[in-house]
Amino acid sequence: MSSPPPAAAGRLVLDAEALYRELLHGVRALMAPATRLAGIASGGAWLAERLQKDLGLPGAPGVLSSALHRDDFAQRGLSASAQTTLPFDVEGADILLLDDVLYTGRTLRAVLNELFDYGRPARVRLAVLVDRGGRELPVQADFAAARVALPPTQSLALARDAQGQFHFQIEEA
């Protein structure tokens, strides 16, 4: 795991590509021969897609949407994010979930509910690019490329350009 990133003039600077390389290294250590990757839409799905390729794994990774199981569904409604696609049997599977930013844990709770709608995996682990703290539920990542502290007034999201290169967007809420 990398040390906290440097700040430029009081602003947090995160090199998403460097953190991706750290994530790739950490995911390699977590992988077993039968491990299947599944990314949480949308940033986690991008990570899973690129990791699947960079690790030379056959087939496509899974994509999990939290939309139908969110505890704030009444306020947010159904988002236009990707729908769940699991190109493997969940029953008895060893699944490594991927996400860009772990914050409150509520998205992860919703994704686990979605995953269990498809079957009962043997094991589910979590790897994230950034753990920003601020947990509201008792969840933690098995691997985080970086841990940073951000005020609740800021949001952190992974973005990618046309060439597939990652960068972060930090916005005031």
KOLLUM-993646 format. One record per residue (C-alpha): residue number from 0; x, y, z. Coordinates in Angstrom, 2 decimals, always signed. Each point is the difference from the previous one (the first is absolute). Example, Ala and Ser with C-alpha at 12.3 -4.5 7.8 and 13.67 -1.06 7.14 Angstrom:
residues 2
(0; (+12.30; -4.50; +7.80))
(1; (+1.37; +3.44; -0.66))
***
This chain:
residues 173
(0; (+0.00; +0.00; +0.00))
(1; (+1.29; +3.43; -0.89))
(2; (+0.50; +2.86; +2.41))
(3; (-2.35; +2.98; -0.04))
(4; (+0.37; +2.05; -3.18))
(5; (+1.64; +3.42; +0.09))
(6; (-2.10; +3.15; +0.17))
(7; (+0.52; +2.82; -2.47))
(8; (-0.81; +3.40; +1.51))
(9; (-2.32; -1.65; +2.51))
(10; (-1.75; -2.14; -2.64))
(11; (+0.08; -3.77; -0.06))
(12; (+1.83; -1.44; -3.01))
(13; (-0.68; -3.65; -0.86))
(14; (+1.72; -1.75; -2.89))
(15; (-2.68; -2.46; -1.07))
(16; (+2.30; -1.86; -2.40))
(17; (+2.64; -0.54; +2.73))
(18; (-2.74; -1.19; +2.35))
(19; (-1.29; -2.34; -2.71))
(20; (+3.48; -1.62; -0.23))
(21; (-0.07; -0.43; +3.79))
(22; (-3.49; -1.53; -0.26))
(23; (+1.18; -2.38; -2.73))
(24; (+2.80; -1.19; +2.30))
(25; (-2.41; -0.45; +2.93))
(26; (-2.60; -1.83; -2.09))
(27; (+2.67; -2.42; -1.28))
(28; (+0.71; -0.92; +3.63))
(29; (-3.71; -0.59; +0.69))
(30; (-0.67; -2.12; -3.09))
(31; (-0.46; -3.77; +0.08))
(32; (-0.42; -2.09; -3.18))
(33; (-3.81; +0.06; +0.24))
(34; (-0.43; +3.63; +1.14))
(35; (-2.45; +2.02; -2.07))
(36; (+0.11; +3.79; -0.25))
(37; (-3.09; +2.17; +0.33))
(38; (+0.02; +3.79; -0.06))
(39; (-2.49; +2.33; +1.62))
(40; (-1.51; +2.31; -2.65))
(41; (+1.49; +2.21; -1.25))
(42; (+3.55; +0.64; +1.24))
(43; (+0.41; -3.49; +1.42))
(44; (-1.23; -1.51; -3.27))
(45; (+2.66; +1.97; -1.89))
(46; (+2.63; -1.32; +2.40))
(47; (-1.23; -3.60; -0.34))
(48; (+0.01; +0.26; -3.80))
(49; (+3.58; +1.27; -0.10))
(50; (+1.20; -2.46; +2.67))
(51; (-1.58; -2.92; -1.88))
(52; (+2.07; +0.98; -3.04))
(53; (+3.22; +0.85; +1.87))
(54; (-0.14; -3.28; +1.97))
(55; (-0.61; -1.98; -3.21))
(56; (-3.22; -1.50; +1.34))
(57; (-2.39; -1.63; -2.47))
(58; (-3.53; +1.27; -0.57))
(59; (-1.52; +3.16; +1.37))
(60; (-0.24; +1.24; +3.58))
(61; (-3.33; +0.45; +1.72))
(62; (-1.66; +3.36; +0.52))
(63; (-2.19; +0.64; +3.05))
(64; (-2.48; +2.84; +0.31))
(65; (-1.12; +1.28; +3.37))
(66; (-3.03; +1.82; -1.43))
(67; (-2.78; -2.40; +1.07))
(68; (+1.27; -0.59; +3.55))
(69; (+0.96; +3.50; +1.13))
(70; (-1.41; +1.18; +3.31))
(71; (-0.45; +3.45; -1.54))
(72; (-1.89; -1.26; -3.06))
(73; (-3.02; +2.24; +0.78))
(74; (+2.21; +3.12; -0.19))
(75; (+2.28; -1.05; -2.87))
(76; (-2.30; -2.05; -2.18))
(77; (+1.29; -2.43; -2.61))
(78; (+3.29; +1.24; -1.41))
(79; (+1.09; -0.42; -3.58))
(80; (+3.10; -1.92; +1.10))
(81; (+0.89; -3.41; -1.35))
(82; (-2.23; -2.94; +0.78))
(83; (+1.28; -3.12; +1.74))
(84; (+1.69; -2.48; -2.31))
(85; (+1.59; -3.13; +1.43))
(86; (+1.50; -2.21; -2.73))
(87; (+0.79; -2.74; +2.53))
(88; (-1.90; -2.12; +2.50))
(89; (-0.08; +1.77; +3.38))
(90; (-0.93; -3.15; +1.94))
(91; (+3.13; -1.18; +1.84))
(92; (+2.25; +2.52; -1.78))
(93; (+3.04; +1.83; +1.39))
(94; (-0.77; +3.61; -0.92))
(95; (+2.24; +3.03; +0.25))
(96; (-2.06; +3.20; -0.05))
(97; (+1.68; +3.14; -1.30))
(98; (-0.93; +3.60; +0.62))
(99; (+1.62; +3.36; -0.56))
(100; (-0.78; +1.70; +3.33))
(101; (-1.14; -1.54; +3.27))
(102; (-1.75; +2.58; +2.15))
(103; (-3.09; -0.69; +2.16))
(104; (-0.39; -3.68; -0.93))
(105; (-3.63; +0.45; -1.10))
(106; (+0.70; -0.69; -3.69))
(107; (+1.87; -3.16; +0.97))
(108; (-2.95; -1.16; +2.13))
(109; (-2.36; +0.52; -2.94))
(110; (+2.36; -1.83; -2.37))
(111; (+0.27; -2.97; +2.36))
(112; (-3.80; -0.22; +0.07))
(113; (+0.01; +0.08; -3.81))
(114; (+2.70; -2.68; -0.18))
(115; (-1.92; -2.34; +2.32))
(116; (-3.04; +0.35; -2.26))
(117; (+2.07; -2.06; -2.48))
(118; (+1.17; -2.71; +2.40))
(119; (+2.15; -0.68; +3.03))
(120; (+3.72; +0.48; -0.66))
(121; (+2.55; -1.99; +2.00))
(122; (+1.98; +3.18; +0.72))
(123; (-0.22; +3.71; -0.80))
(124; (+2.91; +2.37; +0.48))
(125; (+0.42; +3.70; -0.81))
(126; (+2.85; +1.94; -1.61))
(127; (-0.22; +3.75; -0.49))
(128; (+2.09; +2.71; -1.56))
(129; (-0.62; +2.45; +2.87))
(130; (-1.39; -0.43; +3.50))
(131; (-1.05; +3.46; +1.14))
(132; (-1.28; -1.00; +3.44))
(133; (-3.32; +1.33; +1.26))
(134; (-1.60; -3.42; +0.39))
(135; (-3.64; -0.18; +1.09))
(136; (-0.13; -3.80; -0.20))
(137; (+2.52; -2.56; +1.32))
(138; (+1.77; -0.85; -3.26))
(139; (+3.61; +0.15; -1.06))
(140; (+2.04; -0.77; -3.08))
(141; (+2.32; -2.99; -0.14))
(142; (+2.29; +2.23; -2.05))
(143; (+0.09; +3.78; -0.52))
(144; (+2.60; +1.60; -2.27))
(145; (-0.22; +3.20; +2.08))
(146; (-1.71; +1.35; +3.09))
(147; (-0.83; +3.70; +0.04))
(148; (-2.06; +2.30; +2.17))
(149; (-2.44; +2.34; -1.68))
(150; (-2.56; +2.24; +1.64))
(151; (-3.63; -1.10; -0.41))
(152; (-0.54; +3.07; -2.20))
(153; (+2.21; -1.48; -2.73))
(154; (-0.68; -2.88; -2.34))
(155; (+2.63; -2.11; -1.73))
(156; (-0.77; -1.90; -3.19))
(157; (+2.04; -1.90; -2.55))
(158; (-0.19; +1.17; -3.61))
(159; (+1.63; -1.28; -3.15))
(160; (+0.95; +1.65; -3.25))
(161; (-0.53; -1.25; -3.56))
(162; (+3.25; -2.01; +0.19))
(163; (-1.14; -1.77; +3.17))
(164; (+2.39; +1.87; +2.31))
(165; (-1.31; +0.61; +3.51))
(166; (-0.12; +3.27; +1.94))
(167; (-1.93; +1.26; +3.01))
(168; (-2.56; +2.73; +0.24))
(169; (-0.28; +1.71; +3.37))
(170; (-3.06; +2.19; +0.37))
(171; (-1.59; +2.07; +2.71))
(172; (-3.43; -1.33; +0.98))
***
